[in-house]
């Protein structure tokens, strides 16, 4: 069987590595270059979407910001899972918000904003502070503005209007104004849904962000809000008739979860499953879209994941830490770029904390800020 992944980045690479033991071949279609590539070594295998679709048994995606000109023929092929509706939902906050309302799943109150008058109306409707988010291509903290006081409105709208003017040249961009949520912390749920509707769930993962980018994910084997998260996942997945791995990011507000955003794909906060779970998220996505039984999501041992941003080298001494696994993506370094990740595991949470302390001591603090803040949370 051959799976075609839309997108040729690290997520396609990790899916391909997990597909090999299943005797499944994975190719990737780079939507920017129009080339078909081997996602592991980036060797060019061909060119053109039609050829890629013709040669594939199943089509899936590693990211949600896919041009309509690519999505349409993929949907028409009858091979695309989880399907264009799911991808469009994950890539457009306006569609995402409407889907959450339709599924009866709680999220922050919002209003769509197209001009200054509508922003003023959103302030009257939702109150302050507000978070303004670009409807398209908003990820890792990009395309967001905070409006705390009315005195800031003119200045904030000037920035947003300039952004919309530039964006209009490429896509039908818009702004979603969300009520600010004074959340306690952020978690995500990664789950998989098979073609037969069966589901498996990984435990809620506590996430720590720095400057809007995920820094550390810590898997919690027992979280009091796990059942609530699974019920919300089920409602969304059923509404979309979803197939594959779906990640949901939540705000935790007391004993309630509010959806922050959806990712219709394997997700950064699920990378820990490579070493910490019986079946990784990558293997389960391949299983799901290929119609195979889903693998157990049982946690094998306490595990956390640390993102590597902008660096292509780390001290060799890291490999001397027991339970540490390095995953490089083979990318050319640039500031802020996701270059790889570290998975750290242990037999107990106490042992994991000690190993994390060892890891922190070896990492350059300027490139891995705020890690010490997480020691008390393990």
N, C-alpha and C positions, 0 to 999 in steps of 0.2 A: 504494500500500500504506500502511496505517496501523498504527503500533506504539503500544501503550499501555504506559506505564511506571508501575509501582507505586512511588509516591513522587514528589514534585514539587520536589526540591531541585536542587543544582548539577549533580549527575551526570546527571539527566534533561535538564537544560538543555543540557549539553555534548553529550549524545547527539543531541538535537534539532538542534543546530547542524551536526553532522556528517552528519545524515540528509538535510538539505536538498539538497546536491549530488547525492544518490542518488535524488532525487525520491520520498522517503519522508517521510510526515507522522508526527510524534510528538506524542502527547498524554500527559498525566500524570494519574494518579489520586492525589489527596491522601488518604491513608488516615485522617487525623485529621479533616478537614472533610467527607469524602465527596463532594468536588467534583472534576469533571474540569476541568483547566486547561491552558492553553498553557504549557509549561515555560520558554519564553523570556521572555514578558512577563507571565506569571501571570494572564492574562485568564481568567475563569471561562467555560467552554464548555458546562457542563451539570452534572448532579448524579446520583449513584447509580452503584454498581458495575455493575449489570446493563446499564444503557445503555452504559457505557464498554466492557464486554465485547462487547456486541452490535455495536458500531461498529468494533471492532478486528479486524485480521487476525492480529496477533501480540501477545502479552502478555509483558512481561519486568519486571525489577525493578531499582531503583537502591540498595536496601538490604535487609538480611535480617531485620530485626525487624518482620515483618509479622503482624498478627493472623490467627489461624486462620480467623476468619469471612470474611476477605478471600482467604486462600490457597485455601480449599476450592472456591469457585465458579470461581476462576481455573484451577485444575487440572481441574475438571470441564468447562471450556470446550474443552479439547483444544488450546488456543492458547498455553499458558504454557511459556516457555523461560527459564531452564534447568529449570524444574519445581519443585514444592513440596519434593521431597526435598532438592534442592540448597540451597534457601533455608532449610529447617529445619536442615540440617546446619551452615550458616554462622551460624545464629542461636542455636545451643544447643551449648555446649562438650561436653556429655555425648554428644550424637549425633555431633559432630565427632570426638571421641576414638575412639568405636567405629568410625566410618567409616575413620579412619586405620589402625586395627588390621586391619580387614577388607581394606584395600587393601595391607597390608604396608608401610606408609610410617612411617618413624621419627619419633617425637615424644617429649616428656618423659614419664617414667613418672608415673602419676596414680592417684588414688582419689577416688571420690565421697564427699562428706561431708554428712550430714544432721543430725548432733548432735555434742556434745562428745566422746562416747565414740568415735565414728568418726574424729574429728580426731586423737585420741590414737592410735588404731590406724594412721592414715595416717602419723603421725610414726614409729611403730615400723617400718612397711613401707618408707617412702621416705626416712627420715632428715631431718635439718635442714641448711640452711634449706628451708622450703616456701613456695610462692606459692599463695595461695588466690584463686580467681577465680570470680566469679558465672557461673553457667551461661548465663543469659539477659542480654541487654542490656549486656554488658561490652565497651566499646570506648573508644579513646583514654585508656587507663589507668584507666577507671572500674570500680568493683566489684572492686578487687583489694586484697589484704592480704599482708604479708610476715611470716612467722613464722620468726625467726632462732634463738631460744633457748626452751627449755622454760618458762623463767620468764615468758615473754610469753603463754603459751597461754591463760590465763584471760582476760587483757585482750583479746586478739585475738578469742577466741570470743565475748566479750560484744558486741563490735562486729558480728561476723558474724551473731550470733543476732538482734540488733536489725534488721539489714538484711533478714534472711530474714522476720522478723515483718512488716515494712512491705511487702516485696515479695509476700508471700503473698496480699495483698489483690487483686493484679492478675494474677499469673501463677504457674505452677508452678515457682518459682525453686529453684535448688539451688547447691551449691558444688562445684567441682572443685579438689582439692588436687594441685598439680603439684610434682614434684621440681625444685628450683632448678637451672637450667642456667648454669654459669659460661661464657657464650658470649663469643666474640671480638668480634663485631659482628652486626648484623642486615641481612638482604637480603630482597628480595621478587622473585618471578617473576610476571610478568603474561603470560598466554598466552590464545589463543582457540582454541576447538574448534567446527568447523562441524557442520551437520546430517549430513554424510556421514562424520564422524569425522576429517576432516583437521584438522591443528593448525598454528599458527604461534606462535612464542615471541619475546618481547622479551628483551633481555639482562638479566641479574640487576642489580637496582638496589640500591645501598647506601643504607641509611636511617639518619637520625639523629633521635632523639626527644628532646624536652624535656618533662619532667613527663608522660611517657606519651603525648604527642601528636606526630605526625610533624612535623618541622621542615623537613628537607631530604632530597631524594632525588637521588642521583647515578647516572646510567646508566653502566654499565661495558660497553664493547663486547666485551671479552674477559675473562671471569672463569673461573678454573680449576674452579669448581664448577657451571658452566652445564649440562653434560651430566647431572650427578647431579640437578639441580633439574628439568630437563625430564623425566627418567625418573619422578620422583616426581609431577610434574604429570600425566603420562600415566596413571599408575596410579590416581590420584584421579579424573581426568576420565572414564576408562573405567568405573570402578566406579559413577559417578553417571550414566553415559551423558549427559555434560554437553554443553550447547550454549550458546555465548556466551563472554564473557571471564571468566576465573577468575584471581584473584590469590592467591598463597600466600606468607605471611610465614615466613621461616626464621631460626633461630639458626645462626650459623656457629661450629662447635666444631672447631678444627683443620681437618681436611680432610673433615669430615662436616657434613651439613645435618640439622637437626631442625625439623620443622614447628612453628611457633608457633601460627598460626591460618590459616583459610581465609576468603576473601571471595568469594562467588559473584556477582560483579558487576565492573563497572569500578572502579578503585581509585585512591586518592589518590597512591600511589607510581608510578602509570602516567601521571600528567598530563604528564610531560615528553614523552610521545610526540606531543603536539600539534605541537611544533616540531622534535623530534629524530628522528622515525621516518618512514618512507615512508607508513605508514598508522597513524593514531592508534588507541589502544585503543577510543575511542568509536565510530569508524567500523567497526572490526572487530567490535564487539559487535552493532551494527545489521546488518552483513552476515551474521553468523553466525545470528542469530535469524530473519532473513528468508530464509534458505536461499541466500544469494548466496556466490560465491567469496570466500575470505578475502584481504585485502590483504597485501602484503609487510610484514614487521616490521623490515626493514632499517634500521639506524641511519644517519641521514644525516650527523650531526655530534655531537660531544660536547655534552651538555645536562644541566642540573640544574634542579630545581624547588624553590622556597622557598614554604612555606605562609604566608599572611597571616591572622593570628588577631586578631579583635577590632577591627580598624581598617577604616574605609571610605575613608581617604585616605592617600596616600603622596606624597612630593615629586615634582613634575613632572619634576625633573632625572633621575629614573630612566629616563625614555623617551629620554634622550640616550645611554644606554649601548647600544652596538651589540650586536645579538643578543638584546635583552631584549624579552619580550612579557608584558604584564599581562593577567590574566584575572580580572575581578571577577564576583561571583555575584549582585549586586543585593540583598543581604540587609541587614536592619537590624542595626547593630553591637551586640554585647554581649561582655563579657570571655570570651576563649577560643573564640569562635565562628569557624568557618572562613569567612572573608569573600571569599577569592580566593586566587590563587597567582601566582607569578612564574616564568616559564620563561626560562632564560638559556642561550644556545647560542654556540658558537664553532667555528672551523675546526680547532683543535688543543686538546689538554688544557691546554697552557701558556697559550694565549690565553684559555681559559675561566677559568683561575685568576686571571689579571689582571683580567678583567671581573667576576669574583666579588668581588675585592678592591674594585673601584670600587663595586659594589652595596652591600657591607657598610658602606662609608664613608658612604653616603647613607641607610641605614636606621637608625631609632632603636634603640639597643642594648637598651633596656629592653623593647622589643616583639619584638626578634629576637635573643634571647640565644644565645651559644655558636656563632655562625656562623664565627668565626675559627678554631675548632677543626677545621673541615673544609677549610681552605685546603691543608693538607699532604696531604690525601687525594685531591685532584684530580690 
